[in-house]
Amino acid sequence: MAVLSRDTELSAERVRIEVLGSMSPSQKVGLVVDACETNRKLMVAGLRARHPAADGAELHRLLVSLLHGEETAARVCARLAAAEE
């Protein structure tokens, strides 16, 4: 068996593969969803640290910009603002 992670011992890698192999597809999807949510929270925390005066709407715009680019963020936020009027 090849080691998938350079910083993980082979015995630990075997346990990880065994655990993942015993999980149902929905459990595996749950792990991915949790990882994505954690990643989003970390991104927002980083944005908050860099922009402490930003409110929720501005943080949302910054997050969309980080994920999808400034042009997309401008379009999305303009449509949201128009929908709120």
C-alpha positions as CSV (number, residue, x, y, z in Angstrom):
1,M,0.0,0.0,0.0
2,A,1.4,3.4,-0.9
3,V,1.3,6.2,1.6
4,L,-1.1,8.9,0.5
5,S,0.2,11.5,3.0
6,R,3.9,12.2,3.4
7,D,3.5,13.3,7.0
8,T,1.5,10.2,8.1
9,E,2.9,6.9,9.3
10,L,1.8,3.9,7.3
11,S,0.0,2.4,10.3
12,A,-2.1,5.6,10.7
13,E,-2.8,5.7,7.0
14,R,-4.1,2.1,7.1
15,V,-6.5,3.0,10.0
16,R,-7.7,6.1,8.1
17,I,-8.4,4.1,4.9
18,E,-10.1,1.4,7.0
19,V,-12.4,4.0,8.7
20,L,-13.2,5.8,5.4
21,G,-13.9,2.4,3.8
22,S,-16.4,1.5,6.5
23,M,-18.3,4.7,6.1
24,S,-21.5,5.0,4.0
25,P,-21.5,7.4,1.0
26,S,-23.8,9.8,3.0
27,Q,-21.3,9.8,5.9
28,K,-18.5,10.6,3.4
29,V,-20.5,13.4,1.9
30,G,-21.1,14.7,5.4
31,L,-17.4,14.9,6.0
32,V,-17.0,16.9,2.8
33,V,-19.8,19.3,3.8
34,D,-18.3,19.8,7.2
35,A,-14.9,20.5,5.7
36,C,-16.4,23.0,3.3
37,E,-18.3,24.8,6.1
38,T,-15.1,24.9,8.2
39,N,-13.2,26.3,5.3
40,R,-15.9,29.0,4.8
41,K,-15.8,29.9,8.5
42,L,-12.0,30.2,8.3
43,M,-12.2,32.5,5.3
44,V,-14.7,34.7,7.0
45,A,-12.6,34.9,10.1
46,G,-9.6,35.9,8.0
47,L,-11.7,38.6,6.3
48,R,-12.9,39.8,9.6
49,A,-9.3,40.1,10.8
50,R,-8.3,42.0,7.7
51,H,-11.4,44.2,7.7
52,P,-12.5,44.7,11.3
53,A,-14.9,47.5,10.5
54,A,-16.8,45.5,7.9
55,D,-20.4,44.7,8.6
56,G,-22.1,41.5,7.6
57,A,-23.0,42.6,4.1
58,E,-19.5,43.8,3.4
59,L,-18.0,40.6,4.7
60,H,-20.4,38.7,2.4
61,R,-19.3,40.8,-0.6
62,L,-15.6,40.2,0.3
63,L,-16.2,36.5,0.6
64,V,-17.9,36.3,-2.8
65,S,-15.1,38.3,-4.2
66,L,-12.5,36.0,-2.7
67,L,-14.3,32.9,-4.1
68,H,-15.5,34.2,-7.5
69,G,-13.7,37.4,-8.3
70,E,-14.5,41.0,-7.9
71,E,-16.6,41.3,-11.1
72,T,-18.9,38.5,-10.0
73,A,-19.1,39.9,-6.5
74,A,-20.1,43.3,-7.8
75,R,-22.9,41.8,-10.0
76,V,-24.2,39.5,-7.2
77,C,-24.3,42.3,-4.6
78,A,-25.9,44.7,-7.0
79,R,-28.7,42.2,-7.7
80,L,-29.2,41.6,-4.0
81,A,-29.4,45.3,-3.3
82,A,-31.9,45.7,-6.1
83,A,-34.0,42.8,-4.8
84,E,-34.1,44.4,-1.3
85,E,-35.6,47.7,-2.7
